[in-house]
């Protein structure tokens, strides 16, 4: 709910500092507080009474609250940031602006995953270690504090240089971004024509009567309390946005329903990787155990997690390079085939992770833990290659579905904020399914990540087939890269 609500609220914000920047500032402050809470959750739990290292209930509660706040804050920043990009670039520079946006997003990903791949933060900032905070905890705290500094500098640059024109309190009638998608184009045309007639009447009255012109200008500069009250009433709350989302689901165009199905299947294949990628490297590839009594198993797991972070860094590099190729690919092949192709690539890569897991576990059983730590170089390289290759379909998943949604709903009467909000449901629902169901599913097969990684390619294959058969053929010139990223 956060993303569509914030997008709609920022559209209607009449702050003198602009529509987008107040939300960006508020979200950035929330991110800073959230990552600080997460980084110091062990210390806060210790101060609140956690004494047993194996049962840190208070620290877990603090961590979960901080993580929830971080997710909320990320969405608060992302929606207005993309809207600000569109405001500043204009329709003729959308593609170039979004390529730059994706490039900087990749720079942030590379820096973030580089921070996670390093295990030396606690040596550079030894004062962050404490009774409740081990070396791994110290690494997390130091990386998050550096993130806060970077975020502070980037936010200042955005607030200072991204000059906005405040939303005037007296302006022509426009279609609300929370308008239901079921509105007919004829009704929209009627509303817009009525607005034009009203404005032309005002213009005629102004030209014939200078005094009335003065009154209108005075009202524009100093709006009456009645106007301000009407603006406040039109500001949609979360309940109104939720009602419009649910109503729109029943009245979407048939092609949009197919897009939602493909989107949901795609993310059912992606989330096992997103949620368990570094854990998979630590357990199935390096055969470590974060709770093992053997120090060798713990070190093996930590090494696997750091190698997984390095793999995600490679993934971001490929994602950044691929983002420059999306527009010519979609213009040549069509967005439908490009999206279907990305799902087939995910199918091949996720099937590869399952095969690597089975081969690695078999070698571990026959040759022992020493083989897993020091000699399975080929398996480790193959894992990193899959991490990198997944950057290409990921760049498609972050952009093409949202461009298809914009094209399919352009003439249906709803705002783009609401259309993206509907599509966002096809992301968060699969995330909840995988988060709640992956653990019990893996437990049925004696734990580990292999069962979830076996299901993932099946969902990707279903998404690719559905996209090929059900999605409409869109014009090749309609694609515009959106640079969308899920937080």
C-alpha positions in Angstrom: 0.0 0.0 0.0 2.9 2.4 0.7 4.1 2.9 -2.9 0.7 3.8 -4.5 -0.3 6.0 -1.5 2.9 8.0 -1.5 2.8 8.4 -5.3 -0.8 9.8 -5.1 -0.1 12.0 -2.1 3.0 13.5 -3.6 1.0 14.3 -6.7 -1.3 16.4 -4.6 1.2 17.9 -2.1 1.0 21.7 -2.1 4.1 22.4 0.0 6.0 25.5 -0.9 9.1 23.3 -1.2 7.6 21.2 -4.0 5.5 18.0 -4.3 8.3 15.4 -4.2 11.1 16.8 -2.1 9.2 16.8 1.3 8.6 13.0 0.8 12.2 12.4 -0.2 13.5 14.2 2.8 11.1 12.4 5.2 11.9 9.0 3.7 15.6 9.6 3.9 15.4 10.5 7.6 13.4 7.4 8.2 16.0 5.2 6.3 18.7 6.7 8.5 16.9 5.9 11.7 15.9 2.4 10.5 19.4 1.3 9.5 20.8 2.6 12.7 18.2 0.6 14.7 19.0 -2.5 12.6 22.7 -2.1 13.1 22.5 -1.6 16.8 19.7 -4.0 17.5 22.0 -6.4 19.4 23.2 -3.6 21.6 19.7 -2.3 22.2 18.5 -5.8 23.0 21.3 -6.2 25.5 20.4 -2.9 27.2 16.8 -4.1 27.4 17.7 -7.3 29.2 19.0 -9.9 26.7 21.6 -12.0 28.5 21.7 -15.3 26.6 23.5 -15.2 23.3 21.4 -18.0 21.9 18.0 -16.4 22.8 18.0 -12.7 22.0 14.3 -12.1 21.9 14.4 -8.4 22.5 17.1 -7.9 19.8 15.0 -9.8 17.3 12.0 -7.6 18.0 14.1 -4.4 17.6 15.6 -5.8 14.4 12.2 -6.6 12.9 10.8 -3.2 13.8 13.8 -1.5 12.2 13.5 -3.7 9.1 9.8 -2.9 8.8 10.6 0.8 9.1 13.3 0.5 6.4 10.9 -1.1 4.0 8.4 1.6 4.6 11.0 4.4 4.2 12.4 2.9 1.0 9.0 3.0 -0.7 8.5 6.5 0.6 11.6 7.7 -1.2 11.4 5.6 -4.4 7.9 6.7 -5.6 8.5 10.5 -5.3 12.1 10.1 -6.6 10.8 8.5 -9.9 8.0 11.1 -10.1 10.6 13.9 -9.6 12.7 12.4 -12.4 9.6 12.5 -14.7 8.8 16.1 -13.7 12.3 17.4 -14.4 13.0 15.4 -17.6 9.8 16.0 -19.6 8.4 13.6 -22.2 11.2 14.0 -24.7 13.9 13.0 -22.3 12.3 10.1 -20.4 14.4 7.4 -21.9 17.7 9.2 -21.4 16.8 10.2 -17.8 15.8 6.6 -16.9 19.0 5.2 -18.2 20.9 7.7 -16.0 18.6 6.7 -13.1 19.3 3.0 -13.6 23.1 3.7 -13.9 23.1 5.4 -10.5 21.0 2.7 -9.0 23.6 0.2 -10.2 26.4 2.3 -8.6 24.5 2.1 -5.3 24.0 -1.6 -5.6 27.7 -2.2 -6.4 28.8 -0.1 -3.4 26.2 -1.8 -1.1 27.2 -5.3 -2.2 30.9 -4.4 -2.0 30.3 -3.4 1.6 28.6 -6.7 2.3 31.4 -8.7 0.6 34.1 -7.2 2.9 34.6 -8.7 6.3 37.1 -6.1 7.6 34.8 -3.4 8.8 35.2 -4.4 12.4 39.0 -3.9 12.0 38.6 -0.4 10.6 36.1 0.6 13.3 37.0 -1.5 16.3 35.1 0.8 18.7 31.8 -0.7 17.3 32.5 -4.1 18.9 30.8 -4.7 22.3 29.8 -7.5 24.6 26.6 -7.9 22.6 28.1 -7.3 19.2 30.5 -9.8 17.6 32.7 -9.2 14.5 29.8 -9.9 12.1 27.6 -7.5 14.0 30.4 -4.9 14.0 30.7 -5.2 10.2 27.0 -4.6 9.8 27.0 -1.5 12.1 30.0 0.1 10.3 28.5 -0.5 6.8 25.2 1.0 7.8 26.8 4.1 9.4 28.7 4.6 6.1 25.4 4.2 4.3 23.8 7.0 6.4 26.7 9.4 5.5 26.3 8.6 1.7 22.5 9.0 2.0 22.8 12.3 3.7 25.1 13.7 1.0 22.9 12.4 -1.8 19.7 13.8 -0.2 21.3 17.2 0.2 22.3 17.2 -3.5 18.7 16.2 -4.6 17.0 18.8 -2.3 19.3 21.6 -3.4 19.6 21.1 -7.1 16.2 19.5 -8.0 14.2 22.7 -8.1 10.5 22.2 -8.1 7.6 24.4 -9.0 5.1 24.2 -6.0 1.6 23.0 -6.8 -0.6 26.0 -7.0 -3.7 26.1 -4.8 -5.8 27.4 -7.8 -5.4 25.4 -11.0 -7.5 23.7 -13.7 -9.4 20.6 -13.1 -7.3 17.4 -13.6 -8.0 13.7 -13.4 -7.1 12.3 -10.0 -4.4 9.6 -9.9 -6.6 7.6 -7.7 -9.5 7.5 -10.2 -10.7 4.0 -10.8 -9.4 2.2 -13.9 -12.9 1.3 -14.9 -13.7 4.9 -16.0 -14.6 5.1 -19.7 -12.6 7.2 -22.1 -15.8 9.0 -23.1 -16.3 10.1 -19.5 -12.7 11.3 -19.3 -13.2 13.3 -22.5 -16.4 14.8 -21.1 -14.6 15.8 -17.9 -11.7 17.3 -19.7 -13.9 19.2 -22.2 -15.9 20.5 -19.3 -12.7 21.7 -17.7 -11.7 23.5 -20.9 -15.1 25.2 -21.2 -14.9 26.4 -17.6 -11.4 27.8 -18.1 -12.4 29.5 -21.4 -15.4 31.1 -19.6 -13.0 32.4 -17.0 -10.8 33.8 -19.6 -13.7 35.6 -21.4 -14.9 37.0 -18.2 -11.4 38.2 -17.4 -11.0 40.0 -20.8 -14.5 41.7 -20.5 -14.2 42.7 -16.9 -10.8 43.8 -15.6 -12.1 43.8 -12.0 -13.1 40.1 -12.2 -9.6 39.4 -13.6 -8.1 41.1 -10.6 -10.3 39.0 -8.3 -9.2 35.8 -10.0 -5.5 36.7 -9.7 -6.0 37.7 -6.1 -7.6 34.3 -5.4 -4.8 32.5 -7.1 -2.2 34.2 -4.9 -4.3 34.1 -1.8 -6.7 31.2 -2.1 -9.8 31.3 0.0 -10.2 29.0 3.0 -13.0 27.2 1.0 -10.5 26.4 -1.8 -7.9 25.1 0.7 -10.6 23.0 2.4 -11.6 21.4 -0.9 -8.0 20.6 -1.5 -7.7 18.9 1.8 -10.9 16.9 1.2 -9.6 15.6 -2.1 -6.4 14.3 -0.5 -6.9 10.5 -0.8 -6.3 8.4 2.4 -5.0 4.8 2.5 -8.6 3.5 2.6 -9.6 5.3 -0.6 -6.5 4.0 -2.4 -7.2 0.4 -1.2 -10.8 0.6 -2.4 -9.7 1.8 -5.8 -7.1 -0.9 -6.0 -9.6 -3.7 -5.2 -12.2 -2.1 -7.5 -9.7 -1.9 -10.4 -8.8 -5.5 -10.1 -12.4 -6.5 -11.1 -12.5 -4.1 -14.1 -9.0 -4.3 -15.6 -8.6 -4.9 -19.3 -8.1 -8.6 -20.2 -4.5 -8.0 -21.3 -3.7 -6.4 -18.0 -5.0 -9.5 -16.1 -2.6 -11.6 -18.2 0.2 -9.2 -17.3 -0.6 -9.6 -13.6 -0.5 -13.4 -13.9 2.9 -13.3 -15.7 4.2 -10.8 -13.1 3.1 -13.0 -10.2 4.6 -16.1 -11.7 7.8 -14.3 -12.4 8.3 -13.1 -8.9 7.4 -16.5 -7.5 10.5 -17.6 -9.4 12.6 -14.6 -8.3 11.9 -14.5 -4.6 13.6 -17.8 -3.6 16.8 -16.3 -5.1 16.3 -12.9 -3.5 15.5 -14.2 0.0 18.0 -17.1 0.2 20.8 -16.4 -2.3 23.6 -15.7 0.2 22.3 -18.4 2.5 22.4 -20.8 -0.4 26.0 -20.0 -1.0 26.8 -20.5 2.6 25.0 -23.8 3.1 24.7 -25.6 -0.3 27.9 -24.4 -2.0 30.3 -23.8 1.0 28.5 -26.3 3.3 28.7 -24.1 6.3 26.4 -23.8 9.3 25.8 -20.5 11.1 24.8 -22.3 14.2 27.3 -25.1 14.0 29.4 -26.1 17.0 32.4 -26.6 14.7 34.3 -23.3 14.0 35.2 -24.6 10.6 31.6 -24.9 9.6 30.8 -21.4 10.9 33.8 -19.9 9.0 32.7 -21.8 5.8 29.2 -20.3 6.1 30.6 -16.8 6.6 32.9 -17.2 3.6 29.9 -18.4 1.5 27.8 -15.4 2.5 30.6 -13.0 1.5 31.0 -14.8 -1.8 27.3 -14.5 -2.3 27.5 -10.7 -1.8 30.3 -10.6 -4.4 28.0 -12.5 -6.7 25.3 -10.0 -6.2 27.8 -7.3 -7.0 28.5 -9.0 -10.4 24.7 -9.3 -10.8 24.4 -5.5 -10.4 27.1 -4.8 -13.0 25.4 -7.0 -15.6 22.1 -5.4 -14.7 23.5 -1.9 -15.3 25.0 -2.9 -18.7 21.8 -4.7 -19.7 19.6 -1.6 -18.9 21.2 0.2 -21.9 20.2 -2.7 -24.2 16.5 -2.9 -23.2 15.1 -0.2 -25.4 16.7 -1.4 -28.7 15.8 -5.0 -27.9 12.1 -4.1 -27.2 11.9 -2.0 -30.4 13.3 -4.9 -32.4 11.7 -7.9 -30.8 8.7 -6.4 -29.0 8.2 -6.1 -25.2 6.1 -9.3 -25.1 8.9 -11.6 -26.4 11.6 -9.8 -24.4 9.7 -10.4 -21.2 9.0 -14.0 -22.1 12.7 -14.5 -23.0 13.7 -13.2 -19.5 11.6 -15.8 -17.8 13.1 -18.6 -19.9 16.6 -17.4 -18.9 15.5 -17.4 -15.2 14.2 -20.9 -15.8 17.6 -22.0 -17.1 19.6 -20.2 -14.3 17.4 -21.4 -11.4 17.5 -25.0 -12.8 21.3 -24.5 -12.8 21.3 -23.6 -9.1 19.4 -26.8 -8.3 21.8 -28.9 -10.3 24.8 -27.2 -8.7 23.3 -27.8 -5.3 22.8 -31.5 -5.9 26.3 -31.9 -7.3 27.9 -30.0 -4.5 26.0 -31.8 -1.8 27.0 -35.2 -3.4 30.7 -34.2 -3.4 30.4 -33.0 0.2 28.9 -36.3 1.3 31.6 -38.4 -0.5 34.6 -36.2 0.1 33.9 -34.4 3.4 33.9 -30.8 4.6 37.5 -30.1 3.6 36.6 -30.6 0.0 33.8 -28.0 0.4 36.1 -25.5 2.0 39.1 -25.7 -0.2 38.8 -27.7 -3.4 35.4 -27.3 -5.1 36.6 -24.3 -7.2 34.6 -25.2 -10.3 31.3 -25.3 -8.3 32.0 -21.9 -6.7 32.8 -20.3 -10.1 29.7 -21.8 -11.7 27.6 -20.3 -8.8 29.1 -16.9 -9.4 28.4 -17.2 -13.1 24.7 -17.9 -12.5 24.6 -14.9 -10.1 26.0 -12.7 -12.8 23.8 -14.1 -15.6 20.7 -13.4 -13.6 21.4 -9.7 -13.9 20.2 -9.6 -17.5 16.7 -11.0 -16.9 16.5 -8.9 -13.7 17.0 -5.7 -15.7 14.0 -6.8 -17.9 11.9 -7.6 -14.8 12.6 -4.2 -13.3 11.6 -2.3 -16.5 9.5 -4.0 -19.2 6.4 -5.0 -17.1 5.9 -1.5 -15.9 6.2 -0.1 -19.4 3.7 -2.7 -20.6 1.3 -1.7 -17.8 1.6 2.0 -18.7 0.8 1.2 -22.3 -2.2 -1.1 -21.5 -3.8 1.3 -19.1 -3.0 4.6 -20.9 -6.6 4.9 -22.2 -8.6 3.3 -19.4 -9.0 6.5 -17.3 -6.9 5.6 -14.2 -3.8 7.3 -13.0 -0.4 5.7 -13.6 0.2 5.7 -9.8 -2.9 3.5 -9.3 -1.9 1.2 -12.3 1.5 0.7 -10.8 -0.1 0.1 -7.5 -2.2 -2.7 -9.0 0.9 -4.2 -10.5 2.7 -4.0 -7.2 0.1 -6.4 -5.8 1.5 -9.0 -8.2 4.9 -8.5 -6.5 4.1 -8.4 -2.8 1.7 -11.3 -2.8 4.3 -13.7 -4.2 6.8 -12.3 -1.7 4.4 -13.2 1.2 3.8 -16.6 -0.3 7.5 -17.4 -0.6 8.4 -15.9 2.8 5.7 -17.9 4.6 5.8 -21.1 2.6 9.4 -21.7 1.8 10.4 -22.7 5.3 7.7 -25.4 5.7 8.3 -26.6 2.2 12.0 -26.9 2.7 11.4 -28.6 6.1 9.4 -31.4 4.3 12.7 -32.4 2.6 15.0 -32.2 5.6 15.8 -28.5 5.3 18.1 -26.6 3.1 17.3 -24.3 0.2 17.2 -26.9 -2.6 13.4 -27.6 -2.5 12.6 -23.9 -3.0 15.3 -23.6 -5.7 13.7 -26.6 -7.5 10.2 -24.9 -7.5 11.6 -21.6 -8.8 12.4 -22.7 -12.4 8.9 -24.3 -12.7 7.3 -20.9 -11.9 9.7 -19.2 -14.4 8.8 -21.7 -17.1 5.1 -21.1 -16.5 5.7 -17.3 -16.6 7.5 -17.6 -19.9 4.9 -19.8 -21.6 2.0 -17.5 -20.3 3.8 -14.4 -21.5 4.3 -16.0 -25.0 0.7 -17.1 -25.3 -1.4 -14.5 -23.4 0.3 -11.1 -23.6 -0.7 -8.9 -26.5 1.6 -7.8 -29.3 2.4 -4.2 -28.4 3.9 -1.8 -30.9 7.7 -1.8 -30.8 7.8 2.0 -30.5 5.7 2.1 -27.4 8.4 0.9 -25.0 9.9 3.5 -22.6 12.3 2.2 -20.0 11.0 3.0 -16.6 14.0 2.3 -14.4 11.7 0.8 -11.8 13.4 -1.0 -8.8 11.6 -3.1 -6.0 12.9 -2.4 -2.6 
